[in-house]
């Protein structure tokens, strides 16, 4: 069946693209971190000795620097944008899988499944692969469909490190807050955009092929992701405001 072969090729193509984006994400983030580390360490490479003073300076420059926060913010933005591309390919592969489920597996297997159930008194019978994925497999798990933790673990790791460092620098260096807030806005605008793009299927899937995915539910429509991202932003803004009030504002010396 030529149409089935086309759908299978479409799925393989998007899976290949997912892998490419996933690997390139690690590559680009690694290059960015390596370049930043070289920029930090180069001034100390010609030092006559590796005294504790030099090590302390390096530590302070890395963990108490607005530059480090900005670098992590850029890394987080890059990672989230690449995750959005990954999720776009996931959505397109899902669309091809839904076509197979509805127009190939349902006409061919469903009748045999009904006969099998009648003969075996309700026991499980053969299911098509795509049908299994949406009824019993990974696509039936709401938490997996929302988090996709295997694809976005790096992004969350970078984000957690970034926010931990941001709170520290925000409190200790008030004169850097304009740059820090710019990075904060950049990251969270990207996060909200990803929450919508990465967790919303195309609207055409809502009413097509017998509504095989319940798009109207918060889990699959992106509403839950947008709400979670908004709550996270409000919480972080409150923490930044509390840090601003807790630390006296000083001039740069």
C-alpha positions as CSV (number, residue, x, y, z in Angstrom):
1,X,0.0,0.0,0.0
2,X,1.7,3.1,-1.2
3,X,0.0,5.5,1.1
4,X,1.0,3.5,4.1
5,X,4.6,3.5,2.9
6,X,4.5,7.3,2.6
7,X,3.2,7.6,6.1
8,X,6.0,5.3,7.4
9,X,8.6,7.3,5.6
10,X,7.2,10.5,7.0
11,X,7.5,9.1,10.6
12,X,11.0,7.9,10.0
13,X,12.0,11.3,8.6
14,X,10.7,13.2,11.6
15,X,12.3,10.7,14.0
16,X,15.6,11.3,12.3
17,X,15.1,15.0,12.5
18,X,14.3,14.7,16.2
19,X,17.6,12.8,16.8
20,X,19.5,15.5,14.9
21,X,18.1,18.4,16.8
22,X,18.6,16.5,20.1
23,X,22.3,15.8,19.4
24,X,22.9,19.3,18.0
25,X,21.5,20.7,21.3
26,X,24.2,19.0,23.3
27,X,26.8,20.1,20.8
28,X,25.8,23.8,20.8
29,X,25.4,24.0,24.6
30,X,28.8,22.2,25.0
31,X,30.5,24.7,22.7
32,X,29.0,27.6,24.5
33,X,30.0,26.4,27.9
34,X,33.5,25.5,26.6
35,X,34.0,29.0,25.2
36,X,32.8,30.6,28.4
37,X,35.2,28.5,30.5
38,X,38.1,29.3,28.2
39,X,37.3,33.0,28.5
40,X,37.2,32.7,32.3
41,X,40.4,30.6,32.6
42,X,42.6,32.2,30.0
43,X,43.7,35.2,32.1
44,X,44.9,32.8,34.8
45,X,46.7,30.4,32.4
46,X,50.0,32.4,32.5
47,X,50.0,32.8,36.3
48,X,53.3,31.9,38.0
49,X,51.5,29.8,40.6
50,X,48.1,28.3,41.2
51,X,47.6,29.9,44.6
52,X,44.4,29.7,46.6
53,X,43.9,33.3,45.8
54,X,43.7,32.6,42.0
55,X,41.3,29.7,42.6
56,X,39.1,31.8,44.8
57,X,39.0,34.5,42.1
58,X,38.0,32.0,39.5
59,X,35.3,30.6,41.8
60,X,33.9,34.1,42.5
61,X,34.0,35.0,38.8
62,X,32.1,31.9,37.8
63,X,29.5,31.6,40.6
64,X,29.0,35.3,41.4
65,X,29.1,36.9,38.0
66,X,26.3,38.5,35.9
67,X,28.2,37.3,32.8
68,X,27.8,33.7,33.9
69,X,24.0,34.3,34.4
70,X,23.7,35.8,31.0
71,X,25.6,32.9,29.4
72,X,23.3,30.4,31.2
73,X,20.3,32.4,30.0
74,X,21.5,32.2,26.4
75,X,22.1,28.5,26.8
76,X,18.6,28.0,28.2
77,X,17.0,30.0,25.4
78,X,19.0,27.9,22.8
79,X,18.0,24.7,24.5
80,X,14.3,25.6,24.6
81,X,14.2,26.8,21.0
82,X,15.7,23.5,19.9
83,X,13.2,21.6,22.1
84,X,10.4,23.5,20.3
85,X,11.8,22.1,17.0
86,X,11.9,18.6,18.5
87,X,8.3,18.8,19.6
88,X,7.3,20.1,16.2
89,X,8.7,16.9,14.6
90,X,7.0,14.8,17.3
91,X,3.7,16.5,16.4
92,X,4.1,15.8,12.7
93,X,5.1,12.2,13.3
94,X,2.1,11.9,15.6
95,X,-0.2,13.1,12.8
96,X,1.2,10.4,10.5
97,X,0.7,7.8,13.2
98,X,-2.9,8.9,13.7
99,X,-3.6,8.4,10.0
100,X,-2.2,4.9,10.2
101,X,-4.3,4.2,13.3
102,X,-7.6,5.4,11.8
103,X,-7.3,4.5,8.1
104,X,-5.1,1.4,8.2
105,X,-5.3,-0.4,11.5
106,X,-9.0,0.4,12.3
107,X,-10.5,-1.0,9.1
108,X,-8.2,-4.0,9.0
109,X,-7.7,-5.1,12.6
110,X,-10.8,-3.8,14.4
111,X,-13.2,-6.4,12.9
112,X,-10.8,-9.2,13.7
113,X,-10.4,-7.8,17.2
114,X,-14.2,-7.8,17.8
115,X,-14.4,-11.4,16.6
116,X,-11.4,-12.3,18.8
117,X,-13.1,-10.7,21.9
118,X,-16.3,-12.6,21.2
119,X,-14.5,-15.9,20.9
120,X,-12.2,-15.4,23.9
121,X,-14.8,-13.8,26.2
122,X,-13.2,-10.4,26.5
123,X,-9.6,-11.4,26.6
124,X,-7.0,-9.1,25.0
125,X,-6.4,-9.6,21.3
126,X,-4.1,-8.3,18.6
127,X,-4.0,-4.5,18.4
128,X,-2.3,-2.3,15.8
129,X,0.9,-0.6,17.0
130,X,-0.4,2.9,16.7
131,X,-3.7,1.8,18.4
132,X,-1.6,0.3,21.2
133,X,0.4,3.5,21.7
134,X,-2.7,5.6,22.2
135,X,-4.7,3.1,24.3
136,X,-2.1,1.3,26.4
137,X,1.3,2.8,25.4
138,X,3.3,6.0,26.2
139,X,0.8,8.3,24.4
140,X,-1.9,7.3,26.9
141,X,0.2,8.7,29.9
142,X,-0.8,12.3,30.5
143,X,2.4,13.1,32.6
144,X,4.6,11.8,29.7
145,X,2.7,13.8,27.2
146,X,3.1,17.0,29.2
147,X,6.8,16.7,30.4
148,X,8.5,14.6,27.7
149,X,11.3,14.3,30.3
150,X,13.6,12.2,28.1
151,X,13.8,15.1,25.6
152,X,13.9,18.1,27.9
153,X,16.0,17.0,30.8
154,X,19.0,19.1,29.7
155,X,16.8,22.2,29.4
156,X,15.5,21.8,32.9
157,X,18.9,21.2,34.3
158,X,20.3,24.4,32.7
159,X,17.2,26.3,33.9
160,X,17.6,25.1,37.5
161,X,21.3,26.0,37.6
162,X,20.5,29.4,36.0
163,X,17.8,30.3,38.5
164,X,19.9,29.2,41.5
165,X,22.8,31.3,40.3
166,X,20.5,34.2,39.4
167,X,19.1,34.5,42.9
168,X,22.7,34.5,44.3
169,X,24.0,37.2,42.0
170,X,20.8,39.2,42.2
171,X,21.2,39.5,46.0
172,X,25.0,40.0,46.1
173,X,25.4,42.4,43.1
174,X,22.6,44.9,42.9
175,X,24.4,47.0,40.2
176,X,24.1,44.1,37.7
177,X,20.3,43.8,38.1
178,X,19.4,45.5,34.8
179,X,21.4,42.9,32.9
180,X,20.2,40.1,35.1
181,X,16.6,41.1,34.6
182,X,17.1,41.2,30.8
183,X,18.3,37.6,30.9
184,X,15.4,36.7,33.1
185,X,12.8,38.2,30.7
186,X,14.6,36.6,27.7
187,X,14.5,33.1,29.3
188,X,10.9,33.3,30.4
189,X,9.4,34.7,27.2
190,X,11.1,31.8,25.5
191,X,9.7,29.4,28.1
192,X,6.2,30.6,27.6
193,X,6.5,30.3,23.9
194,X,7.8,26.8,24.2
195,X,5.1,25.9,26.6
196,X,2.5,26.8,24.0
197,X,4.3,25.5,20.9
198,X,5.6,22.4,22.5
199,X,2.3,21.3,24.1
200,X,-0.3,22.2,21.5
201,X,-1.2,20.0,18.6
202,X,-2.2,21.7,15.3
203,X,-5.8,22.9,15.6
204,X,-6.8,20.8,12.6
205,X,-6.3,17.6,14.7
206,X,-9.0,18.7,17.1
207,X,-11.9,17.8,14.8
208,X,-10.2,15.5,12.3
209,X,-10.2,11.7,12.2
210,X,-12.9,11.3,14.9
211,X,-11.0,13.4,17.5
212,X,-8.5,10.6,18.2
213,X,-6.6,12.9,20.6
214,X,-8.8,14.9,23.1
215,X,-7.2,18.2,22.2
216,X,-9.8,20.1,24.3
217,X,-8.4,18.7,27.5
218,X,-5.9,21.0,29.4
219,X,-3.2,18.3,29.1
220,X,-3.0,18.2,25.4
221,X,-4.1,21.8,24.5
222,X,-1.2,23.6,26.1
223,X,-3.4,25.3,28.7
224,X,-1.8,23.3,31.6
225,X,1.7,24.1,30.3
226,X,0.9,27.8,30.0
227,X,-0.6,27.9,33.5
228,X,2.4,26.1,35.0
229,X,4.9,28.5,33.2
230,X,2.9,31.5,34.4
231,X,2.9,30.3,37.9
232,X,6.6,29.6,37.8
233,X,7.3,33.2,36.5
234,X,5.2,34.7,39.3
235,X,7.0,32.7,41.9
236,X,10.4,33.7,40.5
237,X,9.4,37.3,40.4
238,X,8.3,37.2,44.0
239,X,11.6,35.7,45.0
240,X,13.6,38.3,43.1
241,X,11.5,41.1,44.7
242,X,12.0,39.5,48.1
243,X,15.8,39.4,47.5
244,X,15.8,43.0,46.4
245,X,14.1,44.1,49.6
246,X,16.3,41.9,51.7
247,X,19.6,43.2,50.4
248,X,20.7,46.9,50.6
249,X,21.2,48.6,47.2
250,X,24.9,49.7,46.8
251,X,26.9,51.4,44.1
252,X,29.5,49.6,42.1
253,X,33.0,50.3,43.4
